[in-house]
Amino acid sequence: MKRISQSVVLSGIIVVLAAALIGVLLYVRNQSTPERGIAPLVEIAAQEPDSSKWGVNFPNQYSTLLKTETNNTRTVYGGSEPYSKLEQDPRLVTLFAGYGFSKDYNEERGHLQSLNDVRGTARVNDTTPGTCYSCKSSDNPRLWNEMGMAAYDKTLFKDLGAQIENPIGCANCHDAETMALIVTNPALEEALQAQGKDWRTLTRQEMRTVVCANCHVEYYFAGEGKYLTFPWSGGTRIEDISEYYAYLQFKDWDHPQSGAPMIKMQHPEYEFFTADSTHFKAGVACADCHMPYTRDGAAKFSTHDVHSPLLRPEASCGTCHTDVGYVTTRVADIQRQVRDTMDATEDALVEAIAAIEAAAAVLDVDANLLAEARNLHRESQLRWDFIAAENSMGFHNPEEALRILANATDLARQAQLKAVQAAGTTDVIQASN
């Protein structure tokens, strides 16, 4: 009897513990912030633009986000210090002649400086569309919801600015109720839909890259309303994007020296990284390197002090690579090779521009060959700019960077040769050298 009583008591204890465990699990599951597993200190309104309110519930994430206001640090090929790229590389003045980037082209600072940087650039004027605010503020999700993106985009920059107060923040990437990573930019959702993709079906690890595509992508302003559009319907590789623009006969401006209809690439980090790069194929996300996990006592969280992984390689690279010294040396070698190759491409483009300009001045120039030379200039430069505007100096996808730059250099030399043939004289060669 005593043995039976002990068994009964033990069984009862197990039942009680099991019930208690189930109760705890149900409690955690039913909290309004399931990713945290605890009730929030304050409720956050949907699409709340003020990141400091989110910071009450997530002090570690918010305190590290604040660092992006002052984390201006120069790296060898970029960083977040607002230096002039035109002063560093005067060839850019020729390459972007006739366009705003030939007047003002500075390295941008961290996320909390996004509004200051866009409002401070000389490229903004009285005719600038509100579309230029699309990647600069946590007010955007609310405004897109209230106005619709079409109305948002066609509002002038100077007028829309009165409704925008907050720089990039929590609302750009997170759902206020669940803290889940979400797509907030309507242009990204439309671009994914055009490819038959639904971001809601993606894993959290996949979303740790996709949310960056809310901003870090190539885009253009479509139509008179300057509707924000990603040129992805045919694919995201440079050849797909080039074909897309060619089909639309789209151009950002006409180059005053070569006469070519030009495209200005933006910052295609997402397209470049996801083009079968080594890290992407290994399942690495943007946040793994740019927002590595860190600790505050027992709390583990993803830092929101977003900047170059090279500034904290132990945290960014050391999670996967045991020899961090080798990794940073390898990165330096890759970036140096890409920069050297980019220099060769820029030299070829400058010479092609001069050759086309000289050929156009010849009275009996072959118009068909001159048109071919101009198109080759366009195709070469948009490929070069795809790498130049991308913020990793090729490291996000080294093989792809070198492939694209080699193609760009070849096209630039073809443009130079076509210009010579169009003019029918070797004087064009001398003019371009």
C-alpha positions in Angstrom: 0.0 0.0 0.0 2.8 2.4 0.8 4.4 1.8 -2.6 1.1 2.4 -4.3 0.6 5.6 -2.4 4.1 6.9 -3.4 3.3 6.1 -7.0 0.0 7.9 -6.8 1.7 10.9 -5.2 4.5 10.9 -7.8 2.0 10.7 -10.7 0.1 13.6 -9.2 3.2 15.7 -9.0 4.0 15.0 -12.6 0.5 15.9 -13.7 0.7 19.2 -11.7 4.1 20.1 -13.2 2.9 19.2 -16.7 -0.2 21.4 -16.2 1.9 24.2 -14.9 4.3 23.9 -17.9 1.4 23.9 -20.3 0.0 27.0 -18.6 3.3 28.8 -18.9 3.6 27.9 -22.6 0.1 29.1 -23.3 0.8 32.3 -21.5 3.9 33.0 -23.5 2.2 32.1 -26.8 -0.6 34.5 -26.1 1.5 37.6 -25.3 1.2 40.5 -27.7 5.0 40.3 -28.5 5.5 36.5 -29.0 9.1 37.0 -30.2 10.0 38.4 -26.8 7.9 36.0 -24.7 6.9 38.7 -22.2 4.3 41.5 -22.1 5.5 44.8 -23.4 6.0 47.7 -21.0 4.0 50.0 -23.4 1.8 49.4 -26.4 3.2 50.6 -29.7 0.8 52.0 -32.2 0.8 50.4 -35.7 3.4 52.1 -37.9 4.6 54.4 -35.0 7.3 56.6 -36.5 8.9 57.6 -33.2 11.6 55.0 -32.5 12.1 56.3 -29.0 8.6 54.8 -28.1 9.7 51.4 -29.3 12.9 51.9 -27.3 10.9 51.6 -24.0 10.2 47.9 -24.8 13.5 47.3 -26.6 16.2 49.4 -24.9 19.2 47.5 -26.2 18.1 47.7 -29.8 17.2 51.4 -29.5 20.4 52.4 -27.7 22.5 50.8 -30.4 20.3 52.5 -33.1 21.2 55.8 -31.5 24.8 55.2 -32.3 24.2 55.5 -36.0 23.8 59.3 -35.5 27.5 59.6 -34.7 29.2 56.5 -36.0 30.9 58.4 -38.8 33.9 56.2 -39.6 35.8 56.1 -42.8 36.9 52.7 -44.1 39.4 52.2 -47.0 36.7 52.2 -49.6 33.7 53.8 -48.0 32.3 53.8 -44.5 29.9 56.4 -43.1 32.0 59.6 -43.1 30.5 62.1 -45.5 33.5 62.7 -47.7 33.2 63.9 -51.4 33.5 61.1 -53.9 34.0 63.7 -56.6 37.1 65.1 -54.9 38.4 61.6 -54.3 37.9 60.5 -57.9 37.6 63.4 -60.3 36.7 61.1 -63.2 33.2 60.9 -61.7 32.7 64.5 -62.8 33.1 63.4 -66.4 31.1 60.2 -66.0 28.1 62.0 -64.5 28.4 65.2 -66.5 25.0 66.9 -67.0 23.5 65.1 -64.0 23.3 66.1 -60.3 25.9 63.5 -59.2 28.5 65.6 -61.0 27.8 68.4 -58.6 27.4 66.7 -55.3 28.2 63.0 -54.5 29.0 62.4 -50.9 29.2 59.3 -48.8 26.1 59.0 -46.7 26.1 58.6 -42.9 24.2 56.2 -40.6 20.5 55.6 -40.4 19.7 58.4 -38.0 21.3 60.9 -40.4 19.2 59.8 -43.3 17.0 63.0 -43.3 19.8 65.3 -42.8 21.8 63.8 -45.7 19.0 63.9 -48.2 17.9 67.4 -47.3 21.5 68.6 -47.4 22.4 67.4 -50.8 22.8 69.9 -53.7 20.9 67.4 -55.9 17.6 68.4 -54.3 15.8 71.4 -55.8 12.3 72.8 -56.2 11.2 70.2 -58.7 12.5 67.2 -56.8 9.7 64.7 -56.3 8.7 63.3 -52.9 9.8 59.9 -54.1 13.3 60.9 -52.9 12.1 60.5 -49.3 11.1 56.9 -49.9 14.2 55.4 -48.1 14.8 58.1 -45.6 12.1 58.1 -42.9 10.1 55.9 -40.5 7.2 58.2 -41.2 6.9 56.6 -44.6 4.9 53.4 -43.7 2.2 55.6 -42.1 2.2 58.1 -45.0 2.0 55.3 -47.6 -0.9 53.8 -45.8 -2.7 57.1 -45.5 -1.9 58.7 -48.9 -1.1 55.7 -51.1 2.3 55.5 -52.8 1.2 57.2 -56.0 0.0 60.4 -54.2 3.1 60.3 -52.0 5.5 60.1 -54.9 3.9 62.9 -57.0 4.0 65.3 -54.0 6.9 67.6 -54.3 9.8 66.9 -52.0 9.6 70.4 -50.5 5.9 69.9 -49.6 6.1 66.3 -48.5 8.9 67.3 -46.1 6.4 69.1 -43.8 4.9 65.7 -42.9 8.2 63.9 -42.3 10.1 64.3 -39.1 11.7 61.0 -38.2 14.8 59.4 -39.8 15.0 55.7 -40.6 13.8 53.7 -37.6 11.9 50.7 -36.2 8.7 51.2 -38.3 10.7 50.7 -41.5 11.4 47.0 -40.8 9.1 45.8 -37.9 5.5 45.1 -37.2 4.6 47.1 -34.0 2.5 44.4 -32.5 4.7 41.3 -33.1 8.1 42.8 -33.9 8.2 40.5 -36.9 10.3 41.6 -39.8 8.0 43.0 -42.6 8.1 44.6 -46.0 6.9 48.2 -45.6 7.9 49.7 -49.0 5.1 49.2 -51.5 7.6 49.2 -54.3 9.4 46.2 -52.9 6.1 44.3 -52.4 5.2 45.1 -56.0 8.6 44.0 -57.3 8.4 40.7 -55.4 4.9 40.1 -56.7 6.1 40.6 -60.2 8.5 37.7 -59.6 5.8 35.6 -58.2 7.1 35.9 -54.6 5.2 36.5 -51.4 7.4 37.8 -48.6 4.9 36.6 -45.9 6.0 33.0 -46.8 9.7 33.6 -46.2 11.6 32.4 -43.2 12.9 34.8 -40.5 16.4 34.3 -41.8 15.4 35.2 -45.3 13.6 38.3 -44.0 16.8 39.4 -42.3 18.0 40.1 -45.9 14.7 41.0 -47.6 13.9 43.9 -45.2 17.1 45.6 -46.3 15.6 45.6 -49.8 13.1 48.2 -48.6 15.9 50.6 -49.4 19.2 49.0 -50.5 18.2 48.3 -54.1 18.3 49.8 -57.6 15.1 51.7 -58.5 13.8 54.4 -60.9 11.0 56.9 -61.0 8.3 55.8 -63.5 6.1 58.2 -65.4 5.1 61.8 -64.7 4.1 60.9 -61.2 7.6 59.7 -60.5 6.3 56.4 -59.2 8.9 54.4 -57.3 9.6 51.2 -59.2 12.2 48.4 -58.9 13.3 47.1 -62.4 13.0 43.4 -61.4 10.2 42.0 -63.5 12.8 40.3 -65.8 15.2 39.4 -63.0 17.7 41.1 -60.7 21.0 40.6 -62.5 22.6 43.5 -64.2 21.8 42.1 -67.7 18.1 41.7 -66.7 18.0 45.2 -65.4 19.7 46.6 -68.5 17.3 44.8 -70.8 14.3 46.1 -68.7 15.5 49.7 -69.1 16.3 49.2 -72.8 12.8 47.8 -73.5 11.2 50.9 -71.8 13.7 53.2 -73.6 14.2 54.8 -70.1 16.9 57.2 -69.3 17.8 59.4 -66.4 19.6 62.0 -68.5 21.5 62.6 -71.7 25.3 62.8 -71.4 26.3 66.3 -72.7 29.6 65.1 -74.1 28.8 61.7 -75.6 25.1 62.3 -76.3 24.2 58.9 -74.8 21.0 58.3 -73.0 22.2 57.4 -69.5 21.1 55.4 -66.5 22.2 56.3 -62.9 22.4 53.2 -60.8 21.5 53.6 -57.1 22.7 51.2 -54.3 21.9 47.6 -55.5 23.2 45.8 -52.5 20.2 43.4 -52.5 20.4 42.4 -56.1 24.2 42.1 -56.1 24.4 40.0 -52.9 21.6 37.6 -53.9 23.1 36.9 -57.3 24.4 33.5 -56.1 27.2 35.0 -53.9 29.1 32.7 -51.6 27.6 34.0 -48.4 24.1 34.2 -49.8 24.2 30.5 -50.9 25.5 29.6 -47.4 22.4 31.1 -45.9 24.1 34.2 -44.5 21.8 37.2 -44.1 22.6 40.9 -44.3 21.9 41.3 -40.6 24.3 38.5 -39.7 27.3 40.8 -40.7 25.9 44.3 -40.4 23.8 43.8 -37.3 25.6 40.9 -35.5 24.3 39.4 -32.3 25.8 40.9 -29.1 25.1 40.6 -25.4 24.1 42.9 -22.6 24.6 40.7 -19.5 22.3 37.7 -20.1 20.4 39.4 -22.9 21.3 38.5 -26.5 20.2 40.9 -29.2 21.0 42.0 -32.7 22.8 45.3 -32.6 21.2 48.2 -34.5 24.4 50.2 -34.8 24.6 49.4 -38.5 27.9 50.0 -40.2 30.7 48.2 -42.0 31.5 44.7 -40.6 35.2 45.5 -41.0 34.9 47.9 -38.0 34.0 45.0 -35.7 35.2 41.8 -37.5 35.3 39.7 -34.3 31.6 40.1 -33.9 30.7 40.1 -37.6 33.1 37.5 -39.0 34.2 35.6 -35.9 30.8 33.9 -35.5 31.6 31.7 -38.5 35.4 32.2 -39.2 37.9 31.2 -36.5 40.8 33.1 -38.1 39.5 36.7 -38.2 42.9 38.1 -39.2 42.9 35.9 -42.3 39.4 37.0 -43.2 40.1 40.8 -42.9 43.2 40.3 -45.0 41.2 38.4 -47.6 38.6 41.1 -47.7 41.3 43.7 -48.3 42.8 41.7 -51.1 39.4 41.3 -52.8 38.4 45.0 -52.5 41.8 46.1 -53.8 41.4 43.9 -56.8 37.9 45.2 -57.5 39.0 48.8 -57.0 41.9 48.3 -59.5 39.6 46.8 -62.0 37.1 49.6 -61.5 39.8 52.1 -62.1 40.6 50.4 -65.5 36.9 50.6 -66.4 36.6 54.3 -65.5 39.7 55.1 -67.6 38.1 53.2 -70.6 34.8 55.1 -70.1 36.5 58.5 -70.0 38.4 57.7 -73.2 35.2 56.4 -74.8 33.3 59.6 -73.9 36.1 61.8 -75.4 36.2 59.6 -78.6 32.4 59.9 -79.1 32.5 63.6 -78.5 35.2 64.1 -81.0 33.4 61.8 -83.6 30.2 63.8 -83.2 32.1 66.9 -84.2 33.0 65.4 -87.6 30.8 66.7 -90.3 30.4 63.5 -92.3 30.3 61.2 -89.3 28.5 57.9 -89.8 25.3 58.4 -87.8 24.6 54.7 -87.4 28.0 53.9 -86.0 27.8 56.9 -83.7 24.5 55.7 -82.4 26.1 52.3 -81.7 29.0 54.0 -79.9 26.5 55.9 -77.7 24.6 52.8 -76.8 27.8 51.0 -75.9 28.7 53.9 -73.6 25.3 53.6 -71.9 25.6 49.9 -71.5 29.2 50.1 -70.2 28.5 52.8 -67.7 25.4 51.3 -66.2 27.4 48.1 -65.5 30.3 50.0 -64.0 27.9 52.0 -61.9 26.1 48.9 -60.7 29.4 48.0 -58.9 30.5 51.6 -58.1 27.2 52.5 -56.4 27.0 49.2 -54.5 28.4 49.7 -51.0 30.9 46.8 -50.6 33.6 47.5 -53.2 32.7 44.1 -54.6 33.0 42.0 -51.5 29.3 41.1 -51.4 29.9 39.1 -54.5 33.5 39.3 -55.7 33.2 37.0 -58.8 30.2 38.9 -60.0 31.9 42.2 -59.5 34.9 41.3 -61.6 32.7 39.7 -64.3 30.6 42.8 -64.6 33.5 45.2 -64.6 35.4 43.2 -67.2 32.2 43.3 -69.4 31.9 47.1 -68.8 35.6 47.7 -69.8 35.1 45.7 -73.0 32.0 47.6 -73.9 33.7 50.9 -73.2 36.6 50.0 -75.5 34.0 48.9 -78.1 32.4 52.3 -77.8 35.7 54.0 -78.4 36.4 51.9 -81.4 32.9 52.5 -82.9 33.5 56.3 -82.5 36.7 56.0 -84.4 35.0 54.0 -87.1 32.1 56.5 -87.2 34.5 59.4 -87.7 36.6 57.5 -90.2 39.8 59.1 -88.8 42.5 58.3 -86.3 42.3 61.8 -85.0 39.5 60.6 -82.7 41.8 58.1 -81.1 44.3 60.9 -80.3 41.5 63.1 -79.0 40.5 60.4 -76.5 44.0 59.7 -75.2 
